[in-house]
Amino acid sequence: MRLTRTLRFSQRNLPHWEVEGGRYFVTVRCADSLPADVVARLAEVGRALKEIEPRSESFAEMQRCLFAALDRSLDAGFGECPLRNPAAATKVADELEGLTEAWGVAVPHYSILPNHWHALIVPPPDGSSPLSAIIKRVKGRSACELRRAIGGSGPVWQREWFDRWIRDEAEWGKCVAYIRNNPVRAGLARTWVEHLWTK
């Protein structure tokens, strides 16, 4: 088994681990997308993750539990849900699609839901575009456009995001299936191809 070289590891509440040649499943949610009790529970799990070796199976399992809890809450449709607005969802899709030309970042699959989005992101293999910079670009540029489209004030996006390094092709396939099934499971479409903001 080939050892993977870590490029960056950072942590606020959630861990963000970038590796050489990494491919990532990413979830970004709106600022008001979770009730306070869920945010508190997720922070507890995030603190527990700080005590676990990032390369361990227990880290991966706890990360899966964290994501499952986050996912259930997001699909409940809490908050303002600005991405229900077609113009707002289109702005996020445009930013994700534009990453390839702007930075050489592949985004082969994504799904934009009313209060969050998921994407598979493949940064350039040379490490020239860190995942954190990619996410900040999409969030920053889309936030301005979203405010123009939907009005209001205050932050659009939660400050942090969830990301997971995809270890192998089986996990990649599960992530593609998850992204495609998300709008169906959330009751937004009968099939993923009917959902305008799923690729």
Backbone as CSV, one residue per row, in Angstrom:
resi,resn,N_x,N_y,N_z,CA_x,CA_y,CA_z,C_x,C_y,C_z
1,MET,0.839,-1.186,0.000,0.000,0.000,0.000,0.884,1.249,0.000
2,ARG,0.560,2.196,-0.899,1.317,3.425,-1.025,0.894,4.414,0.049
3,LEU,1.872,5.009,0.723,1.564,6.032,1.719,1.184,7.322,1.015
4,THR,0.204,8.000,1.546,-0.257,9.255,0.972,0.364,10.413,1.739
5,ARG,0.930,11.344,0.999,1.589,12.486,1.627,0.556,13.563,1.972
6,THR,0.554,13.978,3.241,-0.336,15.050,3.681,0.215,16.387,3.197
7,LEU,-0.651,17.178,2.552,-0.273,18.523,2.121,-0.630,19.547,3.188
8,ARG,-1.817,19.406,3.771,-2.281,20.348,4.785,-3.243,19.640,5.720
9,PHE,-3.215,20.028,6.978,-4.219,19.578,7.945,-4.553,20.780,8.805
10,SER,-5.826,21.121,8.882,-6.257,22.234,9.724,-7.554,21.844,10.416
11,GLN,-7.847,22.559,11.468,-9.060,22.231,12.210,-9.536,23.443,12.989
12,ARG,-10.804,23.743,12.799,-11.490,24.708,13.652,-12.426,23.855,14.491
13,ASN,-13.655,23.685,14.063,-14.542,22.693,14.683,-14.435,21.364,13.943
14,LEU,-14.303,21.444,12.623,-14.201,20.240,11.806,-12.780,20.096,11.277
15,PRO,-12.313,18.859,11.119,-10.977,18.648,10.549,-11.008,18.787,9.030
16,HIS,-9.941,19.331,8.466,-9.797,19.463,7.017,-8.421,18.915,6.659
17,TRP,-8.412,17.770,5.993,-7.178,17.055,5.701,-7.011,16.974,4.192
18,GLU,-5.962,17.607,3.683,-5.679,17.586,2.251,-4.448,16.730,1.993
19,VAL,-4.553,15.873,0.960,-3.462,14.957,0.640,-3.050,15.119,-0.818
20,GLU,-1.851,14.682,-1.110,-1.334,14.736,-2.474,-2.228,13.898,-3.389
21,GLY,-2.686,14.504,-4.475,-3.546,13.799,-5.422,-4.928,13.494,-4.885
22,GLY,-5.367,14.225,-3.861,-6.646,13.937,-3.213,-7.863,14.304,-4.042
23,ARG,-8.932,13.551,-3.803,-10.262,13.845,-4.339,-11.173,13.930,-3.121
24,TYR,-12.120,14.876,-3.139,-12.862,15.188,-1.921,-14.367,15.251,-2.152
25,PHE,-15.083,14.740,-1.154,-16.525,14.949,-1.058,-16.700,16.139,-0.122
26,VAL,-17.432,17.157,-0.581,-17.569,18.407,0.175,-19.046,18.734,0.363
27,THR,-19.386,19.208,1.566,-20.719,19.735,1.845,-20.567,21.142,2.409
28,VAL,-21.258,22.085,1.788,-21.282,23.468,2.259,-22.738,23.797,2.563
29,ARG,-22.972,24.373,3.733,-24.357,24.660,4.110,-24.569,26.150,4.356
30,CYS,-25.811,26.557,4.259,-26.172,27.950,4.518,-26.024,28.254,6.004
31,ALA,-25.834,29.529,6.316,-25.543,29.957,7.687,-26.643,29.574,8.667
32,ASP,-27.890,29.559,8.221,-29.010,29.301,9.136,-29.627,27.922,8.941
33,SER,-28.864,26.975,8.389,-29.440,25.699,7.969,-29.619,24.663,9.073
34,LEU,-29.072,24.919,10.264,-29.194,23.950,11.355,-29.690,24.627,12.628
35,PRO,-30.564,23.949,13.379,-30.975,24.482,14.676,-29.808,24.451,15.667
36,ALA,-29.886,25.271,16.700,-28.788,25.430,17.661,-28.406,24.125,18.350
37,ASP,-29.375,23.257,18.681,-29.034,22.005,19.370,-28.223,21.075,18.479
38,VAL,-28.503,21.074,17.179,-27.740,20.243,16.246,-26.322,20.792,16.107
39,VAL,-26.199,22.118,16.031,-24.875,22.742,15.947,-24.040,22.364,17.168
40,ALA,-24.652,22.375,18.346,-23.929,22.018,19.575,-23.469,20.560,19.544
41,ARG,-24.341,19.650,19.075,-23.960,18.234,18.983,-22.826,18.018,17.984
42,LEU,-22.902,18.705,16.869,-21.844,18.573,15.864,-20.515,19.115,16.389
43,ALA,-20.572,20.177,17.181,-19.339,20.719,17.768,-18.712,19.709,18.725
44,GLU,-19.545,18.975,19.469,-19.032,17.933,20.371,-18.286,16.858,19.590
45,VAL,-18.867,16.420,18.489,-18.214,15.404,17.663,-16.916,15.962,17.081
46,GLY,-16.948,17.213,16.652,-15.747,17.848,16.129,-14.627,17.883,17.157
47,ARG,-14.969,18.168,18.419,-13.952,18.165,19.487,-13.390,16.761,19.705
48,ALA,-14.263,15.766,19.629,-13.804,14.380,19.804,-12.854,13.974,18.671
49,LEU,-13.113,14.462,17.466,-12.246,14.147,16.333,-10.831,14.690,16.517
50,LYS,-10.695,15.770,17.271,-9.366,16.354,17.501,-8.452,15.398,18.253
51,GLU,-9.044,14.457,18.975,-8.267,13.523,19.794,-7.923,12.232,19.053
52,ILE,-8.344,12.114,17.799,-8.171,10.864,17.062,-7.203,11.073,15.894
53,GLU,-6.356,10.097,15.661,-5.401,10.136,14.545,-6.167,10.192,13.215
54,PRO,-5.908,11.214,12.372,-6.667,11.374,11.126,-6.589,10.192,10.157
55,ARG,-5.528,9.421,10.189,-5.404,8.290,9.263,-6.093,7.027,9.774
56,SER,-6.633,7.061,10.980,-7.189,5.849,11.593,-8.599,5.538,11.098
57,GLU,-8.999,4.284,11.247,-10.349,3.874,10.887,-11.367,4.496,11.838
58,SER,-11.003,4.687,13.112,-11.947,5.302,14.052,-12.237,6.754,13.656
59,PHE,-11.244,7.451,13.109,-11.455,8.810,12.608,-12.458,8.776,11.452
60,ALA,-12.244,7.856,10.513,-13.143,7.737,9.364,-14.560,7.390,9.807
61,GLU,-14.691,6.493,10.785,-16.018,6.110,11.266,-16.716,7.275,11.951
62,MET,-15.976,8.015,12.785,-16.578,9.161,13.454,-16.954,10.242,12.441
63,GLN,-16.143,10.397,11.398,-16.459,11.360,10.351,-17.747,10.954,9.629
64,ARG,-17.923,9.657,9.388,-19.165,9.179,8.760,-20.373,9.463,9.651
65,CYS,-20.226,9.256,10.960,-21.327,9.543,11.904,-21.658,11.030,11.917
66,LEU,-20.624,11.857,11.901,-20.811,13.303,11.867,-21.595,13.700,10.623
67,PHE,-21.177,13.154,9.485,-21.856,13.498,8.247,-23.303,13.021,8.249
68,ALA,-23.567,11.830,8.757,-24.941,11.309,8.786,-25.855,12.209,9.609
69,ALA,-25.355,12.675,10.751,-26.159,13.578,11.589,-26.395,14.904,10.875
70,LEU,-25.362,15.423,10.263,-25.466,16.675,9.519,-26.456,16.528,8.376
71,ASP,-26.350,15.434,7.662,-27.178,15.188,6.496,-28.666,15.129,6.843
72,ARG,-29.005,14.390,7.886,-30.414,14.285,8.299,-30.987,15.660,8.612
73,SER,-30.212,16.470,9.294,-30.695,17.804,9.671,-30.849,18.710,8.459
74,LEU,-29.890,18.660,7.545,-29.958,19.521,6.366,-31.150,19.178,5.488
75,ASP,-31.413,17.895,5.313,-32.522,17.485,4.456,-33.886,17.845,5.036
76,ALA,-33.929,18.197,6.319,-35.187,18.625,6.932,-35.611,20.010,6.437
77,GLY,-34.693,20.743,5.778,-35.051,22.036,5.185,-35.170,23.170,6.175
78,PHE,-34.325,23.174,7.200,-34.360,24.234,8.208,-33.773,25.524,7.618
79,GLY,-34.229,26.660,8.120,-33.661,27.945,7.717,-34.370,28.574,6.530
80,GLU,-33.775,29.647,6.038,-34.350,30.424,4.936,-34.355,29.672,3.608
81,CYS,-33.424,28.744,3.423,-33.316,27.940,2.202,-33.230,28.796,0.929
82,PRO,-32.227,29.661,0.845,-32.137,30.574,-0.304,-31.905,29.870,-1.635
83,LEU,-31.406,28.629,-1.597,-31.124,27.941,-2.854,-32.374,27.321,-3.482
84,ARG,-33.534,27.543,-2.854,-34.803,27.192,-3.523,-35.030,28.133,-4.710
85,ASN,-34.471,29.336,-4.582,-34.585,30.332,-5.640,-33.730,29.856,-6.827
86,PRO,-34.358,29.637,-8.004,-33.593,29.139,-9.151,-32.394,30.019,-9.520
87,ALA,-32.533,31.325,-9.403,-31.415,32.211,-9.737,-30.251,31.989,-8.774
88,ALA,-30.546,31.777,-7.495,-29.501,31.552,-6.500,-28.808,30.213,-6.740
89,ALA,-29.584,29.153,-6.986,-28.997,27.833,-7.253,-28.130,27.873,-8.509
90,THR,-28.578,28.604,-9.509,-27.811,28.732,-10.747,-26.474,29.423,-10.498
91,LYS,-26.451,30.415,-9.619,-25.190,31.110,-9.302,-24.171,30.148,-8.694
92,VAL,-24.620,29.296,-7.785,-23.712,28.319,-7.181,-23.228,27.335,-8.244
93,ALA,-24.140,26.845,-9.077,-23.751,25.918,-10.148,-22.723,26.565,-11.076
94,ASP,-22.933,27.824,-11.417,-21.988,28.532,-12.289,-20.601,28.617,-11.657
95,GLU,-20.552,28.877,-10.351,-19.256,28.953,-9.662,-18.557,27.593,-9.654
96,LEU,-19.307,26.534,-9.397,-18.715,25.195,-9.404,-18.221,24.831,-10.807
97,GLU,-19.031,25.122,-11.808,-18.649,24.821,-13.195,-17.441,25.652,-13.623
98,GLY,-17.332,26.870,-13.126,-16.250,27.764,-13.526,-14.895,27.430,-12.923
99,LEU,-14.854,26.538,-11.943,-13.582,26.194,-11.302,-12.588,25.524,-12.250
100,THR,-13.094,24.767,-13.213,-12.191,24.061,-14.125,-11.393,25.058,-14.956
101,GLU,-12.076,26.009,-15.551,-11.376,26.991,-16.388,-10.519,27.932,-15.543
102,ALA,-11.031,28.360,-14.392,-10.310,29.344,-13.574,-9.078,28.758,-12.897
103,TRP,-9.199,27.540,-12.341,-8.122,26.998,-11.501,-7.700,25.581,-11.850
104,GLY,-8.282,25.001,-12.891,-7.944,23.626,-13.226,-8.495,22.608,-12.252
105,VAL,-9.583,22.961,-11.587,-10.217,22.098,-10.586,-11.381,21.357,-11.247
106,ALA,-11.401,20.044,-11.140,-12.508,19.265,-11.690,-13.630,19.157,-10.653
107,VAL,-14.851,19.366,-11.117,-16.040,19.181,-10.273,-17.009,18.316,-11.100
108,PRO,-16.746,17.003,-11.145,-17.541,16.138,-12.023,-18.968,15.887,-11.556
109,HIS,-19.230,16.048,-10.259,-20.573,15.799,-9.730,-20.884,16.789,-8.622
110,TYR,-22.123,17.284,-8.622,-22.583,18.137,-7.532,-24.106,18.088,-7.463
111,SER,-24.632,18.524,-6.329,-26.076,18.677,-6.165,-26.319,19.878,-5.261
112,ILE,-27.184,20.753,-5.713,-27.491,21.973,-4.968,-28.913,21.835,-4.430
113,LEU,-29.024,21.811,-3.110,-30.293,21.647,-2.407,-30.717,22.987,-1.805
114,PRO,-31.916,23.092,-1.217,-32.390,24.400,-0.743,-31.495,25.113,0.270
115,ASN,-30.809,24.365,1.159,-29.996,25.037,2.183,-28.552,24.530,2.250
116,HIS,-28.120,23.779,1.237,-26.744,23.278,1.208,-26.413,22.738,-0.176
117,TRP,-25.142,22.441,-0.379,-24.748,21.758,-1.613,-23.642,20.749,-1.318
118,HIS,-23.598,19.721,-2.165,-22.564,18.691,-2.109,-21.822,18.713,-3.438
119,ALA,-20.531,18.404,-3.409,-19.765,18.308,-4.651,-18.606,17.339,-4.476
120,LEU,-18.216,16.722,-5.574,-16.966,15.990,-5.635,-15.959,16.930,-6.292
121,ILE,-14.891,17.218,-5.586,-13.912,18.208,-6.038,-12.553,17.540,-6.162
122,VAL,-11.927,17.762,-7.322,-10.600,17.199,-7.590,-9.655,18.358,-7.907
123,PRO,-8.885,18.802,-6.901,-7.928,19.888,-7.156,-6.827,19.431,-8.103
124,PRO,-6.083,20.382,-8.698,-4.954,19.995,-9.549,-3.961,19.145,-8.752
125,PRO,-3.381,18.119,-9.372,-2.489,17.215,-8.640,-1.230,17.881,-8.097
126,ASP,-0.858,19.040,-8.636,0.366,19.699,-8.167,0.184,20.459,-6.857
127,GLY,-1.041,20.468,-6.318,-1.286,21.147,-5.045,-1.365,22.659,-5.151
128,SER,-1.442,23.188,-6.376,-1.444,24.646,-6.566,-2.728,25.321,-6.109
129,SER,-3.806,24.581,-6.021,-5.088,25.132,-5.568,-5.572,24.334,-4.370
130,PRO,-5.244,24.778,-3.151,-5.685,24.055,-1.954,-7.213,23.989,-1.870
131,LEU,-7.708,22.911,-1.307,-9.150,22.751,-1.162,-9.753,23.933,-0.412
132,SER,-9.090,24.389,0.637,-9.626,25.518,1.408,-9.789,26.759,0.531
133,ALA,-8.836,27.024,-0.367,-8.936,28.181,-1.259,-10.060,27.993,-2.275
134,ILE,-10.248,26.762,-2.742,-11.326,26.460,-3.689,-12.677,26.742,-3.053
135,ILE,-12.874,26.234,-1.836,-14.159,26.432,-1.147,-14.384,27.908,-0.857
136,LYS,-13.358,28.594,-0.410,-13.499,30.031,-0.134,-13.864,30.803,-1.393
137,ARG,-13.295,30.420,-2.529,-13.631,31.093,-3.781,-15.116,30.903,-4.104
138,VAL,-15.582,29.657,-4.060,-16.984,29.388,-4.406,-17.916,30.106,-3.433
139,LYS,-17.625,29.994,-2.151,-18.486,30.635,-1.147,-18.471,32.155,-1.296
140,GLY,-17.296,32.727,-1.442,-17.188,34.182,-1.526,-17.869,34.759,-2.748
141,ARG,-17.585,34.189,-3.905,-18.166,34.711,-5.142,-19.663,34.455,-5.215
142,SER,-20.114,33.292,-4.744,-21.546,32.999,-4.815,-22.329,33.795,-3.778
143,ALA,-21.733,34.090,-2.624,-22.447,34.859,-1.596,-22.849,36.230,-2.129
144,CYS,-21.943,36.885,-2.823,-22.259,38.197,-3.402,-23.407,38.076,-4.395
145,GLU,-23.325,37.077,-5.250,-24.370,36.882,-6.254,-25.698,36.490,-5.617
146,LEU,-25.641,35.642,-4.572,-26.870,35.230,-3.900,-27.559,36.418,-3.249
147,ARG,-26.809,37.276,-2.621,-27.420,38.456,-1.999,-28.090,39.329,-3.050
148,ARG,-27.477,39.423,-4.220,-28.109,40.191,-5.303,-29.398,39.523,-5.758
149,ALA,-29.388,38.185,-5.820,-30.550,37.438,-6.317,-31.698,37.387,-5.315
150,ILE,-31.368,37.228,-4.020,-32.428,37.015,-3.027,-32.595,38.151,-2.033
151,GLY,-31.646,39.108,-2.019,-31.734,40.229,-1.081,-31.314,39.819,0.315
152,GLY,-31.657,40.635,1.280,-31.321,40.363,2.670,-29.910,40.811,3.015
153,SER,-29.491,40.462,4.222,-28.148,40.825,4.676,-27.620,39.726,5.584
154,GLY,-26.361,39.842,5.958,-25.740,38.847,6.823,-25.082,37.744,6.025
155,PRO,-24.420,36.821,6.725,-23.711,35.749,6.018,-24.674,34.799,5.314
156,VAL,-24.283,34.351,4.156,-25.065,33.365,3.405,-24.649,31.961,3.824
157,TRP,-23.325,31.743,3.945,-22.783,30.418,4.188,-22.280,30.264,5.612
158,GLN,-22.405,29.062,6.138,-21.753,28.712,7.394,-20.258,28.861,7.183
159,ARG,-19.553,29.327,8.199,-18.125,29.598,8.057,-17.320,28.346,7.686
160,GLU,-17.657,27.232,8.291,-16.920,26.000,8.022,-17.697,25.106,7.069
161,TRP,-17.043,24.093,6.566,-17.652,23.135,5.663,-17.169,21.743,6.051
162,PHE,-17.863,20.729,5.543,-17.463,19.342,5.769,-16.742,18.858,4.516
163,ASP,-15.591,18.217,4.688,-14.937,17.585,3.555,-14.376,16.237,3.989
164,ARG,-14.329,15.330,3.033,-13.765,14.003,3.283,-12.917,13.606,2.093
165,TRP,-11.686,13.208,2.365,-10.803,12.676,1.343,-11.336,11.309,0.923
166,ILE,-11.516,11.109,-0.371,-12.034,9.853,-0.904,-10.862,8.911,-1.137
167,ARG,-10.866,7.777,-0.436,-9.721,6.870,-0.426,-9.608,5.962,-1.642
168,ASP,-10.738,5.536,-2.240,-10.656,4.560,-3.326,-11.869,4.686,-4.246
169,GLU,-11.886,3.871,-5.296,-12.949,3.950,-6.301,-14.303,3.536,-5.742
170,ALA,-14.316,2.584,-4.812,-15.589,2.168,-4.212,-16.218,3.332,-3.458
171,GLU,-15.402,4.063,-2.711,-15.915,5.220,-1.977,-16.356,6.315,-2.941
172,TRP,-15.601,6.513,-4.023,-15.982,7.495,-5.046,-17.373,7.155,-5.590
173,GLY,-17.585,5.880,-5.934,-18.875,5.451,-6.462,-20.018,5.696,-5.482
174,LYS,-19.762,5.448,-4.192,-20.786,5.709,-3.173,-21.100,7.196,-3.093
175,CYS,-20.089,8.030,-3.219,-20.300,9.483,-3.153,-21.098,9.982,-4.357
176,VAL,-20.803,9.448,-5.541,-21.569,9.823,-6.740,-23.037,9.435,-6.541
177,ALA,-23.268,8.210,-6.072,-24.637,7.743,-5.842,-25.340,8.610,-4.804
178,TYR,-24.621,8.962,-3.751,-25.200,9.799,-2.704,-25.620,11.154,-3.272
179,ILE,-24.717,11.801,-4.011,-25.011,13.118,-4.582,-26.229,13.044,-5.488
180,ARG,-26.283,12.031,-6.317,-27.404,11.905,-7.246,-28.713,11.578,-6.526
181,ASN,-28.644,10.825,-5.446,-29.856,10.431,-4.736,-30.372,11.526,-3.795
182,ASN,-29.526,12.466,-3.429,-29.911,13.463,-2.431,-31.177,14.241,-2.795
183,PRO,-31.307,14.796,-4.008,-32.548,15.517,-4.314,-33.772,14.614,-4.372
184,VAL,-33.567,13.351,-4.695,-34.681,12.390,-4.720,-35.132,12.120,-3.284
185,ARG,-34.157,11.819,-2.404,-34.465,11.544,-1.005,-35.110,12.756,-0.324
186,ALA,-34.710,13.960,-0.731,-35.266,15.183,-0.136,-36.621,15.558,-0.735
187,GLY,-37.110,14.763,-1.705,-38.426,15.015,-2.292,-38.440,16.145,-3.311
188,LEU,-37.290,16.481,-3.881,-37.214,17.585,-4.843,-37.387,17.125,-6.287
189,ALA,-37.227,15.832,-6.526,-37.361,15.283,-7.880,-37.610,13.780,-7.774
190,ARG,-38.189,13.205,-8.841,-38.406,11.757,-8.851,-37.126,11.011,-9.195
191,THR,-36.303,11.596,-10.064,-35.004,11.025,-10.418,-33.983,12.153,-10.418
192,TRP,-32.710,11.801,-10.253,-31.692,12.847,-10.171,-31.584,13.656,-11.459
193,VAL,-31.848,13.043,-12.610,-31.733,13.786,-13.868,-32.809,14.850,-14.008
194,GLU,-33.890,14.739,-13.244,-34.941,15.763,-13.267,-34.570,16.988,-12.432
195,HIS,-33.589,16.832,-11.550,-33.198,17.952,-10.691,-32.211,18.826,-11.445
196,LEU,-32.570,20.062,-11.704,-31.775,20.941,-12.561,-30.363,21.202,-12.026
197,TRP,-30.178,21.100,-10.724,-28.896,21.458,-10.145,-28.159,20.244,-9.603
198,THR,-28.326,19.114,-10.273,-27.543,17.912,-9.960,-26.842,17.471,-11.228
199,LYS,-25.561,17.228,-11.077,-24.735,16.818,-12.221,-24.042,15.507,-11.859
